[in-house]
Each structure stands twice: as structure tokens, then as C-alpha cells.
Amino acid sequence: TPYWFSCASNVDAILTAHGIPEERIVRVPVVNPPYVEEQYTEQSDEDPTDEFEIIFVGRLIEDKGVPLLIKTFESFVEDHPHAHLTLVGDDPTGDVNELIDCADLDDELTTTGELEHVEVIRRIASSDVLVLPSRDEALPRVIVEAFALGVP
């Protein structure tokens, strides 16, 4: 019998609402600041023509898969013109900003640099999906935070 892993009470509620028995939900012991769960909002499918917001949070470096993400997003946006990618994090080498300058993504891609944690959480919560194409991660905190926010 499968078990389902959760990191917050709102994730428990989502799982039980989809028919997962409570006794099959295992809470992963993660301690997020209270403002993480406070940002949780139910996602709705009100208007499918709205912009599809993709967010990346982390250092803008090759090991985090950012160059691959930008190249892939260039192709993705051709078929999905309402998509937008936000990159949150610093670019210590300047390589990613150089790659962005060469890409044809003027309106579809935004970089923010480093942000305060509360602002990062707010931006994740307002996104449709978080992407982390990292080459070598165990369980990044940003993934757990996105889970707690109800963001896939």
C-alpha cells in the first residue's frame, strides 16, 4: 500500500480531498517559517488564457541547470506564448545574464536578483509551477517550500 508524503497541513488537506486515507499520509518533519504556509492559496483554473508563470529560485549557475532551463524555455514559449519565466537568484559569474541577452525572451523572462525570503515565498505562491533542473540536489528547501505553498 503506498504512502504519501506531506510537509504541511494544507498538503494533508489536498491529499485527503483527493481520497488519500489519513493513515497513509506521512508528515515529513520540515519546519518552515509561519509565513510560508500563510502564503498558501488554492489554485484555480479560472481563465486558461492567463499567463502561465514558471519560477526558478537559486543561484543562476550551470550546476543548477539554468542554461538548460533558458534554452528549453525558448522552445517552450514558441508553443505556449502565454508562458513567463522568472529567475530568482544571483548570477555570480554573469554567464546567465549573457545567455539571457542572447535569447529572444524580452517579454517572457524576468530576472530579479536576490530577494528577501518573504518576497521569494510570495512569488513562488503566485506561480503556476516551480522548476529546478539542478544536476545534483538531495532535497532543496525551495522544493519543500513550494510543496507547502501548493505549487507543483
C-alpha positions in Angstrom: 0.0 0.0 0.0 1.5 3.4 -1.0 2.3 6.1 1.5 2.0 9.8 0.6 4.5 12.3 2.0 3.4 15.7 3.1 5.2 18.7 4.6 2.3 20.9 5.8 -1.3 20.7 6.9 -2.6 22.3 3.7 -0.9 19.5 1.7 -2.6 16.9 4.1 -5.9 18.6 3.2 -5.2 18.4 -0.5 -4.3 14.7 -0.3 -7.4 13.8 1.8 -9.6 15.8 -0.5 -8.3 13.6 -3.4 -9.2 10.4 -1.5 -5.9 9.6 0.2 -6.7 8.0 3.6 -5.2 10.0 6.5 -3.4 6.9 7.8 -1.5 6.7 4.5 -0.1 10.3 4.8 3.3 10.6 6.4 4.3 14.1 7.6 7.9 14.9 6.7 9.4 16.8 9.6 10.1 20.2 8.0 10.0 23.4 9.9 9.1 26.3 7.6 8.7 29.9 8.9 5.0 30.6 9.6 4.8 33.0 6.7 5.3 30.1 4.2 2.1 28.3 5.0 0.3 31.7 5.3 1.0 32.4 1.6 -0.8 29.2 0.6 -3.8 29.8 -1.7 -6.0 27.3 -3.6 -5.0 27.3 -7.3 -7.9 27.7 -9.7 -8.5 27.2 -13.4 -10.4 30.5 -13.8 -9.0 31.6 -17.1 -6.8 29.2 -19.1 -5.6 32.2 -21.3 -3.9 33.8 -18.3 -0.1 33.9 -18.2 1.5 30.6 -17.1 4.1 31.6 -14.6 7.1 29.4 -14.1 9.6 30.3 -11.4 13.2 29.2 -10.6 14.8 30.0 -7.3 18.5 29.5 -6.7 21.9 30.6 -7.8 22.0 31.3 -11.6 24.7 28.8 -12.4 25.3 25.9 -14.7 25.1 23.2 -11.9 21.6 24.4 -11.1 20.7 23.8 -14.7 19.9 27.4 -15.5 21.4 27.5 -19.1 19.4 24.3 -19.9 16.3 25.9 -18.5 16.7 29.0 -20.6 17.3 27.1 -23.8 14.3 24.8 -23.1 12.1 27.7 -22.2 12.9 29.4 -25.5 11.4 26.3 -27.3 8.6 26.0 -24.8 7.4 29.6 -25.2 7.1 29.2 -29.0 4.3 26.7 -28.4 3.0 28.4 -25.3 3.0 32.2 -25.9 1.4 33.0 -22.5 4.3 31.5 -20.6 6.6 33.6 -18.4 9.7 32.5 -16.6 11.1 34.3 -13.5 14.6 33.6 -12.4 15.2 34.5 -8.7 18.8 34.5 -7.5 22.2 35.9 -8.1 24.3 35.4 -11.2 27.8 35.3 -9.6 29.7 34.8 -12.9 27.5 36.9 -15.3 27.2 33.9 -17.7 23.5 33.5 -17.3 22.8 37.2 -17.9 24.9 37.0 -21.0 22.9 33.9 -22.2 19.7 35.8 -21.5 20.9 38.8 -23.5 21.4 36.4 -26.5 18.0 34.7 -26.1 14.9 36.1 -27.7 12.9 36.4 -24.5 12.5 40.1 -23.8 8.9 39.9 -22.5 8.8 36.3 -21.4 11.7 36.2 -19.0 12.4 38.2 -15.9 15.4 38.1 -13.5 15.1 39.6 -10.0 18.5 39.0 -8.4 18.4 38.1 -4.8 15.2 38.8 -2.8 14.2 38.7 0.8 12.9 35.3 1.8 9.3 36.5 2.4 9.3 38.0 -1.1 10.6 34.8 -2.6 7.8 32.8 -0.9 5.2 35.3 -2.2 6.5 34.9 -5.7 6.5 31.1 -5.5 3.0 31.2 -4.2 1.8 33.3 -7.1 3.4 31.0 -9.7 1.9 28.1 -11.5 5.0 25.8 -11.2 8.4 25.8 -9.7 11.2 24.3 -11.8 14.6 23.3 -10.5 16.6 21.5 -13.2 19.6 21.0 -10.9 22.1 18.3 -11.7 22.9 17.4 -8.1 20.5 18.1 -5.3 19.2 16.0 -2.4 16.0 17.8 -1.2 16.3 21.5 -1.8 14.4 23.7 0.7 12.8 25.6 -2.1 11.1 22.3 -3.2 9.7 21.8 0.3 8.5 25.4 0.4 6.8 25.0 -2.9 5.1 21.9 -1.7 3.8 23.8 1.4 2.5 26.5 -0.9 0.6 24.0 -3.0 2.8 24.9 -6.1 3.9 21.9 -8.2 
